[in-house]
Amino acid sequence: MYSFRKAGASSAAYFRKHRRVKMELLKQRILKDGRIIGQDILKVDSFLNHQIDVKLYNEIGKEFKKLFSNKDITKILTIEASGIGIACIAAQYFDVPVVFAKKTESRNLDSDTYESEVHSFTKGKSYKIRVSKKYIDSSDKILIMDDFLANGKAVLGLKDIVDQAEAALAGVGVVIEKGFQDGGKTLRDMGLNVQSLAIVQSMEGGVIQFL
């Protein structure tokens, strides 16, 4: 666990900028409908990743377009299942296709795939993700997108696929980041352009606090 004061210089600058910030609508919705389970699980399934508030998704998509408007994105890459809806709504504003990494083997998935391994924080297990080589190549500028960022393992798995394809990783767009876990710091310390619409600093005592 790390705090704003302990983060590296690049992370600290990012967090200072973030305090001015975007997506108050999202933050208010988290405060209204988010549910805390234990010390580190934030459930937002009533509007984000089970039941979906499409109007809110549209605002999220617009915000991501603003944040990455100068990156010449050619494709958005996400992981099934929760990232797909957000990526598809956002893709309308970028006017690009969405590619999602599959978690399960299927007979209708091309045999020639990029593969990586991801550890799920919420499920407590590791699994392989796959993307057909038909859909990402060295000419692409990829925007990775997901609903949550906790320990960063899903993003690292997707980054591995982008690297295998020799594509360019233009950035990472996240709806909710758990700032009290080390995923965001790890990714930013690697030099990745990570933009999170809401960063939860703490959930101690059942109270959600944002950076």
MIBA-30614 format. One line per field, with one value per residue (C-alpha): residue in one letter; x, y, z. Coordinates in nm, 3 decimals. Layout:
// MIBA-30614
code <- [A; ...] $
X <- [X; ...] $
Y <- [Y; ...] $
Z <- [Z; ...] $
//
This chain:
// MIBA-30614
code <- [M; Y; S; F; R; K; A; G; A; S; S; A; A; Y; F; R; K; H; R; R; V; K; M; E; L; L; K; Q; R; I; L; K; D; G; R; I; I; G; Q; D; I; L; K; V; D; S; F; L; N; H; Q; I; D; V; K; L; Y; N; E; I; G; K; E; F; K; K; L; F; S; N; K; D; I; T; K; I; L; T; I; E; A; S; G; I; G; I; A; C; I; A; A; Q; Y; F; D; V; P; V; V; F; A; K; K; T; E; S; R; N; L; D; S; D; T; Y; E; S; E; V; H; S; F; T; K; G; K; S; Y; K; I; R; V; S; K; K; Y; I; D; S; S; D; K; I; L; I; M; D; D; F; L; A; N; G; K; A; V; L; G; L; K; D; I; V; D; Q; A; E; A; A; L; A; G; V; G; V; V; I; E; K; G; F; Q; D; G; G; K; T; L; R; D; M; G; L; N; V; Q; S; L; A; I; V; Q; S; M; E; G; G; V; I; Q; F; L] $
X <- [0.000; 0.127; 0.013; 0.028; 0.327; 0.521; 0.461; 0.738; 0.778; 0.591; 0.301; 0.289; 0.267; -0.012; -0.211; -0.174; -0.313; -0.590; -0.723; -0.852; -1.044; -1.281; -1.583; -1.752; -2.062; -1.883; -1.754; -2.098; -2.243; -1.977; -2.056; -2.429; -2.440; -2.098; -2.081; -1.771; -1.704; -1.428; -1.133; -1.054; -1.351; -1.571; -1.887; -2.033; -2.234; -2.558; -2.433; -2.092; -2.020; -2.338; -2.633; -2.513; -2.603; -2.561; -2.585; -2.299; -2.104; -2.147; -1.998; -1.711; -1.651; -1.644; -1.394; -1.160; -1.177; -1.071; -0.783; -0.644; -0.757; -0.402; -0.282; -0.411; -0.564; -0.636; -0.786; -0.910; -0.801; -0.980; -1.045; -1.368; -1.609; -1.647; -1.427; -1.618; -1.916; -1.703; -1.464; -1.747; -1.914; -1.580; -1.487; -1.776; -1.600; -1.264; -1.425; -1.209; -1.271; -1.263; -1.062; -1.115; -0.889; -1.072; -1.029; -1.155; -1.046; -1.298; -1.309; -1.407; -1.102; -0.815; -0.532; -0.275; -0.304; -0.110; -0.128; -0.053; -0.131; -0.326; -0.385; -0.733; -0.741; -1.114; -1.119; -0.784; -0.664; -0.460; -0.585; -0.468; -0.592; -0.582; -0.616; -0.613; -0.311; -0.550; -0.667; -0.353; -0.031; 0.271; 0.080; -0.160; -0.166; -0.348; -0.548; -0.598; -0.923; -1.074; -1.329; -1.097; -0.728; -0.611; -0.283; -0.238; -0.214; -0.485; -0.322; 0.020; -0.126; -0.279; 0.045; 0.228; -0.005; 0.055; 0.430; 0.409; 0.229; 0.500; 0.220; 0.246; 0.079; -0.064; -0.216; -0.432; -0.781; -0.935; -1.274; -1.197; -0.849; -0.785; -0.514; -0.442; -0.314; 0.006; -0.116; -0.131; 0.210; 0.363; 0.228; 0.320; 0.669; 0.703; 0.634; 0.280; 0.028; -0.241; -0.554; -0.808; -1.141; -1.182; -0.907; -1.023; -0.769; -0.924; -1.225; -1.134; -1.424; -1.666; -1.606; -1.497; -1.240; -1.103; -0.773] $
Y <- [0.000; 0.346; 0.700; 1.014; 1.135; 0.811; 0.788; 0.863; 1.208; 1.125; 0.973; 1.269; 1.515; 1.309; 1.304; 1.679; 1.737; 1.485; 1.675; 1.953; 1.709; 1.536; 1.318; 1.453; 1.277; 0.943; 1.021; 1.120; 0.798; 0.593; 0.768; 0.717; 0.357; 0.203; -0.066; -0.153; -0.518; -0.586; -0.350; -0.347; -0.444; -0.173; -0.300; -0.077; -0.344; -0.146; 0.100; 0.000; -0.369; -0.572; -0.339; -0.061; 0.308; 0.383; 0.760; 0.747; 0.525; 0.789; 1.055; 0.819; 0.762; 1.136; 1.191; 0.923; 1.083; 1.417; 1.256; 1.067; 1.288; 1.357; 0.996; 0.879; 0.567; 0.291; 0.030; -0.004; -0.320; -0.455; -0.781; -0.972; -0.918; -0.595; -0.385; -0.457; -0.227; 0.072; 0.014; -0.012; 0.311; 0.494; 0.356; 0.547; 0.874; 0.751; 0.591; 0.281; -0.093; -0.266; -0.584; -0.781; -1.048; -1.374; -1.560; -1.896; -2.128; -2.172; -2.373; -2.061; -1.866; -1.862; -2.094; -1.824; -1.597; -1.376; -1.514; -1.379; -1.468; -1.252; -1.288; -1.182; -0.984; -1.037; -1.409; -1.496; -1.705; -1.679; -1.737; -1.703; -1.433; -1.458; -1.225; -1.336; -1.212; -1.099; -0.804; -0.636; -0.571; -0.342; -0.062; -0.016; 0.248; 0.081; 0.229; -0.021; 0.030; -0.133; -0.066; -0.110; -0.077; -0.243; -0.434; -0.371; -0.734; -0.713; -0.409; -0.578; -0.883; -0.666; -0.470; -0.800; -0.875; -0.529; -0.585; -0.926; -0.763; -0.493; -0.236; 0.101; 0.141; 0.492; 0.485; 0.319; 0.442; 0.329; 0.417; 0.355; 0.319; 0.193; 0.440; 0.254; -0.044; -0.040; -0.103; 0.261; 0.342; 0.034; 0.124; 0.492; 0.407; 0.202; 0.521; 0.430; 0.707; 0.597; 0.812; 0.719; 0.899; 0.842; 0.746; 0.604; 0.700; 0.517; 0.310; 0.294; 0.288; 0.231; 0.584; 0.635; 0.912; 1.029; 1.181] $
Z <- [0.000; -0.078; -0.012; -0.222; -0.022; -0.076; -0.451; -0.700; -0.849; -1.168; -0.975; -0.737; -1.026; -1.178; -0.854; -0.802; -1.149; -1.088; -0.788; -1.015; -1.196; -1.419; -1.387; -1.074; -1.207; -1.176; -0.827; -0.704; -0.844; -0.668; -0.340; -0.391; -0.513; -0.446; -0.177; 0.022; 0.103; 0.352; 0.331; -0.040; -0.257; -0.407; -0.573; -0.841; -1.018; -0.999; -1.263; -1.405; -1.448; -1.410; -1.454; -1.685; -1.681; -2.050; -2.006; -1.758; -1.998; -2.266; -2.039; -1.958; -2.329; -2.398; -2.117; -2.247; -2.592; -2.440; -2.251; -2.550; -2.839; -2.961; -2.960; -3.302; -3.152; -3.405; -3.171; -2.815; -2.635; -2.329; -2.150; -2.112; -1.965; -1.767; -1.993; -2.312; -2.260; -2.161; -2.449; -2.703; -2.591; -2.588; -2.930; -3.088; -3.000; -3.130; -3.438; -3.401; -3.347; -3.010; -2.958; -2.639; -2.497; -2.436; -2.110; -2.229; -2.505; -2.783; -3.102; -3.296; -3.178; -3.427; -3.333; -3.413; -3.110; -2.876; -2.522; -2.178; -1.818; -1.577; -1.204; -1.096; -0.771; -0.715; -0.804; -0.650; -0.946; -1.266; -1.619; -1.977; -2.211; -2.589; -2.886; -3.250; -3.441; -3.714; -3.508; -3.371; -3.560; -3.567; -3.741; -3.449; -3.177; -2.891; -2.606; -2.325; -2.135; -1.826; -1.554; -1.254; -1.176; -0.854; -0.875; -1.247; -1.354; -1.621; -1.780; -1.770; -1.943; -2.215; -2.247; -2.300; -2.592; -2.740; -2.706; -2.874; -3.166; -3.180; -3.169; -2.993; -2.655; -2.658; -2.312; -2.049; -1.966; -1.637; -1.493; -1.124; -0.977; -0.625; -0.530; -0.206; -0.408; -0.607; -0.962; -1.070; -0.927; -1.090; -1.434; -1.414; -1.290; -1.609; -1.804; -1.911; -1.972; -1.726; -1.698; -1.432; -1.413; -1.039; -0.795; -0.462; -0.199; 0.094; 0.199; 0.567; 0.808; 0.522; 0.387; 0.025; -0.019; -0.355; -0.455] $
//
